[in-house]
Amino acid sequence: MTHDVCGPGTFGIFKREFGENAKVWDREKVVIIPEHYIFTKDERANRNVDILREFCIEQNIKYFYDIKDLSNFRVNPDYKGVCHIALAQEGHCRPGEVLLGTDSHTCNAGAFGQFATGIGNTDAGFVLGTGKALLKVPPTLRFELDGEMPPYLLAKDLILHIIGEITVSGATYKSMEFVGSTVDSLNMEERMTLCNMVIEAGGKNGVVPPDETTFNYLEDKTTVKYEPLYSDANARFIADYKFDVSKLEPVVAKPHSPDNRALAREFKDVKIDRVYIGSCTGGKTEDFMAAARVFLASGKKVRVPTFLVPATQKVWIDIYSLPVPGSGGKTCSQIFEEAGCDTPASPNCGACLGGPRDTYARMNEPMVCVSTTNRNFPGRMGHKEGQIYLASPYTAAASALAGFVTDPREFLG
Amino acid sequence: MTMATTQAHAPVSTIRASTQRPHCPSRTHSLHFASKPSNFAKFAKTSFSFEPSKIRPITTPRATPSSSPPTTFHGQCYVLGDNIDTDQIIPAEHLTLVPSKPDEYKKLGSFSFSGLPSSLYPIPFIQPGTDSTQYAIIIAGANFGCGSSREHAPVALGAAGVRAVVAESYARIFFRNSVATGEVYPLELEQEGVNKQCTTGDIVTVDLERNVFINHTKGKEFVLKPIGDAGPVIDAGGIFAYARKTGMISSVV
């Protein structure tokens, strides 16, 4: 898998090394997804999407989720949005397979019990030509999460808790395996959130053993046969962590590191300027449903600009069509509108990583933002002096309502 | 103190064959750079030449096809702390630049470390108005290069003129990208806290034969870890040359 930021460079290397007329090793196993810098006037960004298209036409790539009309994503039938969620929704993530992508959050797909990790352009160029990669088997850290998930906690809280525990280099070159009754109870999108951020601990990949939840999710998405793989009963792990989830509380990662963990309730004096709900980490349907539940429970309006960026077209459609339980039939979009949030934006990676200056919701001045995204290093969302608090969609919505970093228990039962 | 070198460099038109590291006598006069390591594959199909447009302090001459892998790097160092992530190395807004295009490659270099907060790093890595750095060697703390898998990170450093990074430890994707591209040599220190004993601007040497890092300004020497599994790949000239050498892919394109 590659996208508009790394695709052009990858293709350049591929042609340089295998020849101008070389063909990719398998036109059905390469998925090309423009989604990083799409809705912008930046000419180079637009050009990069054109480069993807030229390559896909020339190589007859089967899966190219193209966008041509930037003024309205809805008129582009092939366009999906954020690559990692598109891969999942289009059935490209399957148990037992190896997925490589030119993006660090490729580990997101570990939720499906596949080996999925991020690589650079040179490695990707190599894979395009050969269908192979040099990979070293990493040792595994095992995380056993047990206990009933409290109604104010989400998978984002779990992974932030874990990263805070082991630090940003705690899983360097290791695999992170997530097991336990809590993990079993999570739906696929929540499992994705868990695996998505293993890279933030330095992890090579994340794994959730496939089960009925996985197979049910895949049933209408792929007809490709897959073979689920599982850790041996006598497998050895480099470390074993056990968490009683029922005892955990909503957390945030304070500026400027994903491992700068703190209890949300202990920072309720931190005034914020905006909230961002989006990205592969926190812009899926379940994430927006979660935010909607908080707004619904409150019935009040947000006190700061609240940006909503659905990860994909499908998520956008869900926001506008799925009823939110307990709302009397309202959709997320209606609840968001009543709460005074910004209109849900065009699906793409958006301001998670800043991007070109005209990117929607980019932080162009120093401000404090609570975000459902994955990184908060200096300058991540645009401005070097910006302060980003990473949080779950519950915490983000609660913070938007209060105008301060807020524990969602202020609004949820 | 700075030495001006302007050189026109011949286009490199072939993928350099791998060689064993020879026993070259290390060069002793100051402010001299050993040739850039290994992989020139990235220039194989392009034909362009380097023409520094202004006098650059301490440049690294590009190796000609017949020269051998380096044994030493020498020059001024730039010192960083822990957890320097890829957004600080090359902010995401510059990722529209495509590294395999020569003019954009150079531009990428001009933005390296532009993401560092100036309150923590008041000395600019690249002097305003220039597009390359006078610091050929980076000294860093733990987990250097964490964050994104963007290959633009080691590429930007290499394009700017960095030859080696000497860090306490690396994030693995950055390490792997450095090895695969051959843009910078990623070296690891045995000891912790070496970056705290160095100051930006110190004159240093990285000696790959003896596996030591020498800070001449401070009069200290530190042990480097052996390069390990990455060694054969770097020595071969990057991942493509290694694959050709070991028969993973054919040599004829």
Contacts between the chains, C-beta under 8 A, distances in Angstrom:
chain1	res1	chain2	res2	distance
A	5	B	95	4.7
A	5	B	96	7.4
A	5	B	150	7.3
A	6	B	150	7.0
A	6	B	151	7.1
A	8	B	98	4.3
A	8	B	100	7.3
A	9	B	98	5.0
A	9	B	99	4.7
A	9	B	100	4.9
A	9	B	151	6.8
A	9	B	152	7.7
A	11	B	100	7.8
A	12	B	98	6.5
A	12	B	99	7.6
A	12	B	100	2.6
A	12	B	101	6.8
A	13	B	42	7.4
A	13	B	100	5.7
A	15	B	45	7.4
A	16	B	41	7.0
A	16	B	42	6.9
A	16	B	44	6.0
A	16	B	45	4.5
A	16	B	46	7.8
A	16	B	100	6.9
A	17	B	41	6.6
A	17	B	44	7.8
A	17	B	240	5.1
A	17	B	253	7.0
A	18	B	253	6.2
A	19	B	253	4.7
A	20	B	45	8.0
A	22	B	253	7.9
A	36	B	95	7.5
A	37	B	95	7.7
A	37	B	96	6.3
A	42	B	96	6.0
A	44	B	96	3.8
A	44	B	97	6.9
A	45	B	96	4.8
A	48	B	96	6.2
A	48	B	98	7.0
A	51	B	98	7.6
A	102	B	149	6.6
A	102	B	151	7.9
A	103	B	148	7.7
A	103	B	149	6.1
A	104	B	147	7.0
A	104	B	148	4.9
A	104	B	149	4.1
A	104	B	150	8.0
A	104	B	173	6.3
A	106	B	149	7.7
A	118	B	148	8.0
A	118	B	149	3.6
A	118	B	173	5.9
A	119	B	149	6.2
A	119	B	173	7.3
A	119	B	176	7.4
A	120	B	149	5.8
A	120	B	150	7.2
A	120	B	151	3.3
A	120	B	173	6.9
A	120	B	176	6.9
A	120	B	177	3.8
A	120	B	180	6.2
A	120	B	181	7.3
A	121	B	99	6.6
A	121	B	100	7.4
A	121	B	151	4.3
A	122	B	151	6.2
A	122	B	177	6.9
A	122	B	180	4.1
A	122	B	181	5.1
A	122	B	238	7.2
A	122	B	239	6.0
A	122	B	240	7.7
A	123	B	176	7.0
A	123	B	177	7.6
A	123	B	180	5.5
A	123	B	239	6.7
A	126	B	180	7.8
A	126	B	239	5.8
A	126	B	240	6.6
A	126	B	243	7.0
A	129	B	249	6.9
A	130	B	243	7.5
A	130	B	248	6.9
A	130	B	249	5.8
A	132	B	248	6.9
A	134	B	233	7.9
A	134	B	239	7.0
A	136	B	229	7.1
A	168	B	83	5.9
A	168	B	143	6.1
A	168	B	146	5.8
A	169	B	83	7.7
A	169	B	142	6.3
A	169	B	143	4.2
A	169	B	146	7.1
A	169	B	169	6.8
A	169	B	171	7.1
A	172	B	143	7.2
A	172	B	169	7.5
A	172	B	171	6.5
A	172	B	172	5.8
A	173	B	172	4.7
A	199	B	149	8.0
A	199	B	173	7.8
A	202	B	143	6.8
A	202	B	146	6.5
A	202	B	171	5.6
A	202	B	172	6.9
A	204	B	172	6.6
A	257	B	83	6.4
A	353	B	87	7.2
A	353	B	92	4.1
A	353	B	148	7.7
A	354	B	87	7.7
A	354	B	91	6.6
A	354	B	92	4.7
A	354	B	93	5.6
A	355	B	92	6.0
A	355	B	93	6.2
A	356	B	93	5.8
A	356	B	96	6.9
A	357	B	93	6.7
A	375	B	85	7.3
A	375	B	87	7.2
A	375	B	147	6.2
A	377	B	83	7.8
A	377	B	85	4.3
A	377	B	87	5.2
A	377	B	88	6.5
A	377	B	147	6.3
A	378	B	87	7.4
A	378	B	88	6.2
A	378	B	115	6.8
A	378	B	116	7.8
A	378	B	117	5.1
A	379	B	87	5.5
A	379	B	88	6.8
A	379	B	91	5.7
A	379	B	115	4.8
A	379	B	117	7.6
A	380	B	87	5.4
A	380	B	92	7.9
A	382	B	93	7.6
A	384	B	115	6.7
A	384	B	117	5.2
A	384	B	118	7.8
A	385	B	117	7.1
